[in-house]
Amino acid sequence: GGAELLNDPGDVAALCDKRRCHARLSAAGVPVPAALPPIGGYDELRTAMAAAGWARVFVKPTHGSSAAGVLAFAVGPRGVRAVTPIEVAPDGLFNSLRVRTYDDEATVAALVDRLAPEGLHVERWLPKAGLRDRVVDLRVVVVAGRPTHAVVRAATGPLTNLHLGNARGDLAELRAAAGPAAWAAAMQTCVRAAACFPRSLHVGVDLMFQLGWRRHAVAEVNAFGDLLPGVLADGRDTYAEQVHALTSGRWERWRAAAAVTGAGTEVAEAVACGS
């Protein structure tokens, strides 16, 4: 009836499919963790890991969200270890807010085999940079081609999602640790990631700096990643920022530029979060 969709259904479908999203980012040259071909179960996972020479991976349901069904899986001389919010109960598997660690291989194999028919996306586990005694990554909201809001997610384990009991970290401390050049490069990467979905007003980019702060990668891009309560940039929260992008004409300029070039031409205009 004449309404304009601000987040295109095709973009949303791709963003909600981790395999498709990863492939689109990779094809555009956005730095992402390397991924394994689709695997059909635990034995295939172990074989593919051995062939790739990887000892640690993230096993993610292809269509999952909020870390549901995710396993941070490691293989070592002492056996296997999986960190996950999956609770194994007599009547099935349940997503839990309490993260668990499983080191019984039969249990881990059963988890992977149970999830595999739903579709799995397996990525190499990259070592994240840390602040103090925690590993950290970022949720960066990109609105109309501009990264405007960011939250540091700090965790003592590999799963950094805030709803799993992790803490917000200090953004200024992280920026100082990364340094101006590395921070600017990371924000440009967020813009390039958003440009892969040019018909969407906003996306939420999960970005990690690797050990040493020189390199970074995009872990995921989220279609519904703009819930950052209490985070303001230029006095606006993420929702007010989207309205501002619409009323100021920035959304129209970004969409037109992305349609012409196939990539965000406003990369050079990417602003540091909170400035």
Beta strands, then each sheet from edge to edge (+ up, - down):
strand 1: 56-61
strand 2: 71-76
strand 3: 79-89
strand 4: 92-102
strand 5: 120-124
strand 6: 130-131
strand 7: 134-143
strand 8: 146-155
strand 9: 167-168
strand 10: 202-209
strand 11: 216-222
sheet 1: 4+ 3- 2+ 1- 5+
sheet 2: 6+ 7- 8+ 9-
sheet 3: 6+ 7- 10+ 11-
end
